[in-house]
Amino acid sequence: MATIFSKIIAGEIPSYKIAENDKFFAFLDINPMAKGHTLVVPKQETDYIFDLDDQLLGEMAVFAKKVAAGIEAVIPCNRVGVMVLGLEVPHAHIHLIPIRKETDMSLANPRVKLSKEEFEEIAEKIRGKIDLISF
């Protein structure tokens, strides 16, 4: 059975897409820890990130780095934090979260509520910056 992320990649479930290439897909988290919180997933359905082969895992990190550069160009932050949990969806993924301080990465923090229009605006701005970075 396809994961929710595979359904998002296939366009069966709508998303706020940030970037895509032949191997990876990035989209805004709909329950974000901060504005610009983005998920990076491989198109290959693999449950655990460390089950990805070394080359694909390395390519995913490079893809995430480019997405993070787009996020930093649009969202005021000191850094883009990286989190890998892998328990909530059985499909490997990386969270990219704009942060100002370490405690911004706490799962205990309340989630940010955004309107559809705010999500669309953020996604469009980040996409615009990422389009300038070659994949």
Phi and psi in degrees as a GROMACS rama.xvg file:
@    title "Ramachandran Plot"
@    xaxis  label "Phi"
@    yaxis  label "Psi"
@TYPE xy
-68.5851  141.814  ALA-2
-76.539  166.126  THR-3
-58.8501  -34.4167  ILE-4
-69.0141  -37.9972  PHE-5
-64.0586  -36.5215  SER-6
-68.9332  -35.248  LYS-7
-66.3708  -46.6165  ILE-8
-59.0463  -40.617  ILE-9
-75.5053  -7.64962  ALA-10
81.9436  9.81923  GLY-11
-76.0092  -24.7517  GLU-12
-124.356  130.727  ILE-13
-66.7305  152.155  PRO-14
-149.382  169.836  SER-15
-102.335  82.8966  TYR-16
-66.7307  137.659  LYS-17
-104.817  -48.9837  ILE-18
-157.753  157.525  ALA-19
-157.233  143.364  GLU-20
-136.413  -164.589  ASN-21
-69.9702  -17.3861  ASP-22
-115.801  -20.9477  LYS-23
-136.57  159.867  PHE-24
-140.595  134.329  PHE-25
-125.256  137.008  ALA-26
-151.674  156.59  PHE-27
-67.9897  138.968  LEU-28
-70.9442  129.844  ASP-29
-81.3855  -3.97563  ILE-30
-128.678  64.5998  ASN-31
-74.6984  149.944  PRO-32
-82.0702  -20.4476  MET-33
-159.848  159.169  ALA-34
-58.4096  131.73  LYS-35
92.5302  -2.70761  GLY-36
-56.6824  119.301  HIS-37
-124.434  145.124  THR-38
-106.685  136.622  LEU-39
-115.684  124.552  VAL-40
-130.901  147.314  VAL-41
-78.0416  148.683  PRO-42
-70.7894  -26.8409  LYS-43
-70.534  123.635  GLN-44
-75.7298  106.753  GLU-45
-135.946  129.064  THR-46
-65.8041  -49.9558  ASP-47
-111.503  127.799  TYR-48
-55.4925  -34.1821  ILE-49
-84.3013  4.13341  PHE-50
-90.6206  -8.86512  ASP-51
-67.4714  145.613  LEU-52
-68.0124  157.966  ASP-53
-55.9465  -42.4676  ASP-54
-64.6371  -45.5053  GLN-55
-64.8159  -40.1469  LEU-56
-62.2184  -42.478  LEU-57
-63.3693  -42.9093  GLY-58
-64.6541  -35.5408  GLU-59
-64.9585  -40.0383  MET-60
-64.0289  -40.3384  ALA-61
-67.2493  -42.2314  VAL-62
-59.9748  -47.3266  PHE-63
-60.9184  -37.1821  ALA-64
-60.8246  -42.3038  LYS-65
-68.4587  -39.2875  LYS-66
-64.0434  -43.0761  VAL-67
-60.1634  -38.1416  ALA-68
-62.6037  -38.8488  ALA-69
-65.5567  -41.1296  GLY-70
-62.4472  -48.3586  ILE-71
-60.4979  -30.6694  GLU-72
-73.1569  -17.9106  ALA-73
-114.749  -38.0023  VAL-74
-101.877  123.056  ILE-75
-62.2191  119.799  PRO-76
-162.379  164.562  CYS-77
-86.0887  -30.5957  ASN-78
-157.393  169.956  ARG-79
-108.84  113.104  VAL-80
-76.6147  152.435  GLY-81
-118.976  131.379  VAL-82
-135.851  135.031  MET-83
-126.884  116.74  VAL-84
-111.188  -60.678  LEU-85
79.388  12.8087  GLY-86
-102.922  -27.4107  LEU-87
-78.2075  -28.0446  GLU-88
-138.178  130.623  VAL-89
-78.3536  55.9281  PRO-90
-150.534  120.388  HIS-91
-49.3451  138.183  ALA-92
-161.594  155.886  HIS-93
-119.23  132.121  ILE-94
-91.2988  129.661  HIS-95
-112.434  115.113  LEU-96
-125.147  117.155  ILE-97
-63.4218  128.608  PRO-98
-133.143  154.746  ILE-99
-110.104  -26.3662  ARG-100
-148.762  162.287  LYS-101
-57.7924  -37.2285  GLU-102
-66.8948  -13.3657  THR-103
-64.8705  -16.52  ASP-104
-89.9626  1.34176  MET-105
-72.2418  130.104  SER-106
-69.5721  -14.3129  LEU-107
-78.3455  -14.6687  ALA-108
-67.2813  146.473  ASN-109
-64.9646  147.8  PRO-110
-80.1163  153.691  ARG-111
-82.342  135.223  VAL-112
-101.637  123.637  LYS-113
-127.171  149.114  LEU-114
-81.658  165.149  SER-115
-55.6203  -41.8246  LYS-116
-64.4239  -39.7143  GLU-117
-65.6846  -43.6092  GLU-118
-58.2507  -47.3377  PHE-119
-61.6682  -41.9129  GLU-120
-64.6045  -44.669  GLU-121
-62.7904  -47.3505  ILE-122
-59.8885  -43.9949  ALA-123
-62.4876  -43.4374  GLU-124
-64.7316  -44.3317  LYS-125
-66.1389  -44.4971  ILE-126
-55.5072  -41.1678  ARG-127
-60.8951  -37.8001  GLY-128
-74.152  -39.6564  LYS-129
-69.1145  -32.4294  ILE-130
-58.0464  -23.2026  ASP-131
-82.4908  -11.137  LEU-132
-104.486  126.405  ILE-133
-77.536  137.298  SER-134
